């Protein structure tokens, strides 16, 4: 099956400048959980998607990492 369903390539703010890795490639390579993956994406795009929202992107990353910590604690405490 081809990727013809994509209308456009990934936005430039999700692509590294030096090696050209995309946020998705990093997430896939490290096999991150959904919350951790979302945090990484927010961190990688911080200040790039919208220069005025750098702090907001970092705060969103922190928020979803709290969700991930809750998930881990809940799994650990399940008996």
N, C-alpha and C positions, 0 to 999 in steps of 0.2 A: 504494500500500500504506500503510495507516495504522500508527500506532505503538501499536496496541492490545496488542502483546505485552508492553509494560511494565506491570508490576503496580503500581508506585508512582513518583512523581516522584523526581528526583535528590535525594539527601540534602542537607540545608541546609548542611553543612560544605563542599560543593562549589559553593556559590552565593555570589556577592559581595553584600555588604550595601548598597552604594551604588547600583550600576547593575543588579544582579541577574544579571550574566553568570555562566554556569556554567563550571566548569573545562573541560568538553567543548567549549563554544563558543570559549573562548580557544585551546585546542589546535587545533581545526579552523580557526579564523581565521588562525592563524600557520603552519598546515601543518607542525606539529612531527613529528619522527621519533618512533618508539614509545618509545625510552628517554628522550628529552627530554620528551615528553608526560607520561610517568610521573613524572619528577622535578618537573615543574610541578604536577602534581596533589598530590604529597606536600607540596610547599611551600605550596600554597594551603590545604590542610587542616590543616597543622601546628598542633597544639594545639586544633583545633576538633572533630575526631572524638572524641578522647580527650584531655582536658586534661593528663593525666599522661604522655602520649607525645609531647609537642612535640619534644623532642630526638631521639627515635627517628624521627619523621617526617622531620626535617631530615637525619639520618644516612642514611635510606633514599634521599632525593633525591640526596645526595652519591654514594652507591654506584651508583645507576643512571646518574648523569652520568659516572662512571668507565667504565661499560659503553659509553656513547655515545662517549667519547673513544677507547676501544679499537677500536670499530667504524670510526670516522673514520680513525684511524691505519692500521688494516689496509687500508682502501680506498685510502688515499693511497700506501701502500707496495707495493701490488699493481702488478706490471708486466706 
